[in-house]
Amino acid sequence: NPIQASAITRVIVAAERDACKSHGIYRIEGALRTIKAGKVSPHAVPELLPQDAPALVKVDAKHGFANPAFELGLPVLIERARSCGIAALAINDAVHFSALWVEVEALTQAGLTGLAMCPSYATVAPTGGNGPLLGTNPFAFGWPREEQPPYVFDFATSVAARGEIELHRRAGKKLPEGWAMDSDGRPTT
């Protein structure tokens, strides 16, 4: 539907604009696979839920991508943050597949400091482990600066974002040392 498509398009275009290839056009194929596998509804229309706390905004993504749910909740989040001094946006029943910096950048453009995070599937082995136990658990923050672009930082808690690993795979390039291990826990490239 246009709500899902336009929100995802904005994120992909922003990633390409900022030379973030791991979260740009490369992500289209993955989004389509996710839809085809039934993991996300392309027809979802997010819904702003009743607000039971002055500094909390809740959005039900209705099994859609998180991006349209974020865009729906953003104006309310900004208003609540300004009136309460702090606010949180919780998005439920969503699939997040893109960079988080786009979300915190939107908050900095409103003159606010932003913090965003989301869970992810287990793809990372802990130190000394030989199998996936942790997610990449992306985390982003940003704040506005006077007469300068905002300071925005987005990172995975793994050594590299999964998208970077996928770009290496697609290009047939070896991974840098320390990025991956085989099923026996030995370093691999």
N, C-alpha and C positions, 0 to 999 in steps of 0.2 A: 504494500500500500504506500501511498505517497508520504505518509508520516514517517514510516520506517526508512524508506529509500532516501528521502531528503536529509534526514538527520545523519545517516551513515555517509552519504555523499559529502556533507560538510566536514566530517571528521577525516575522511580519506583525502579530500582536497587540502585540508590544513596540514596533514602529515606530508603530503607531496610538496606543498609550498615550503615547508621547513626542512626538506630533505631527509625526512624520517622514513626511509624506504621500508623499514620493517613493519610500519603501520599504515602505509599508503595503499597504492593500487594493489600491491601484493595481497592485501587482506580481502579483496573482493572474492577471490576463489574460495577462501575459507568461509566467508559469510554464506556463500551459496551452498557449500557443502553442509554447513550447519543447518540451513533451511531444509535442504533435501533430506537430511537425516532425521528431521522432525524435532530437532533440539530447540528450535525457535520458531515462533509463528510469524510469518511475514505479514500477516493481516492484523496483528495486534495493535490496539489503540490504547496507549497508557491512560491511566486514570489517577487523578489527584484524590487521595483518600482523605476522609475526615481527619481534621487536625485536633489532637487531644492534648497538645502541649504547645505553648506559644513559640518555642524556639525549634520545633521539630516539624519537618515537612516530609510526608510519606507519599510515595507514588507506587502504584501497582503497574508494572510493565506488561502485565497480561501475557507473559511468556514470550515477549518480544525482545528486541535488542535494548540495551540500557540507554543508548544515546537519545532516543525520542523521549524516554521517561525523564532523563536529566533535563532536556530542553523544556519539558512541561513544568517541572518543579523549580527550575532556575529563577524565574521572576519572583515566586513566593519565597524561595530561599533568600534571595537578596533583600526582599522587604523585611523578612523576619530577622535576618542578621543585623540590619540597620536599626530595627526597633528594639531588639533584645540585646544587642552587642555581640551575640554569637548565635549560630543556628546550625542545624544538621539536616541533611537530606538523606533519607533512607529509601532505596529503590529495591523493591521485592519482585521476585519472579521474573528475573531478567538474565540475559546472556550478555556479558561484556566482552568484546573482542578487540577493542581498539586502545589507543593510548589514553592515559588518564590526564595528560597535561592539557589536553583541549578543554577539559572540564574546569581545571583550576585556572587556566588562562581566562576563561569566561568570567570567573569571579574577580580576577585581578582587573579586568576591563571595567568592572563595576566599582572599582576602588576598594575591593575587599581582599583579605588574605584567604586562601583556599587550601584545603587538604582533602585528598581523595585516595581511596584504597578499595581494593576488591579482592576476593579470594580467587584461587585458581586450582586446577586439578593438580594432583601430585605428579610432578615430573622431575623433581630434584632429590638427589640422595643426600642425606646428611653426612657430615664429615665422618669418615670411617665406614659408611654404609655402602651397600652395593645395589640398592634399588630405590625407586622413587618413593618418598615419604612426605615431602614438602612441596608446596606449590611455588611458583615464582612470585606470588603475592605482590603484585604491583602497588606502588605507593607514589603519590605525587603531591607536591606542595608548590605554592606560588604566592607572591605578594607584589602589589604595585609599587612603583618607584617614581618619584617626581621627575618629569622631563626625561625619562629613560624608559625603554621597554620593561615590562614586568620581569621579575626574577621568577622563573618557572623551572622546576626540576622534577623529572619523572624517572623512576627506576624500578627494576625488578630486584627482589631480594636474592636472586640467584646470580651467578657470575655474569650471565648475559640474558637478555630477554629472549624468550622462545622464538619470537619473530626473527631475531638475528641468526639464530641457529637454523631456522627454516630457510632463510635467504642463502646461507652457505650451502645447505643441502641442494637447493634448486640450482645453484650455480656450479655444483660439483666441486666446490672448494672444501679443503680440509678445515676443520675447526682449529682455532688456536689452542695451544697446550693449556690444560687446566679447565677447559670448558665442559668436558664430558667424560664419562667413564662407561666401560662395558658392563655386562651383567655380572662379572666377577669383581667389580669394583676397581678395575685397572684403568688408568688414564687412556683415552682414545682420542683420535682426531678424525 
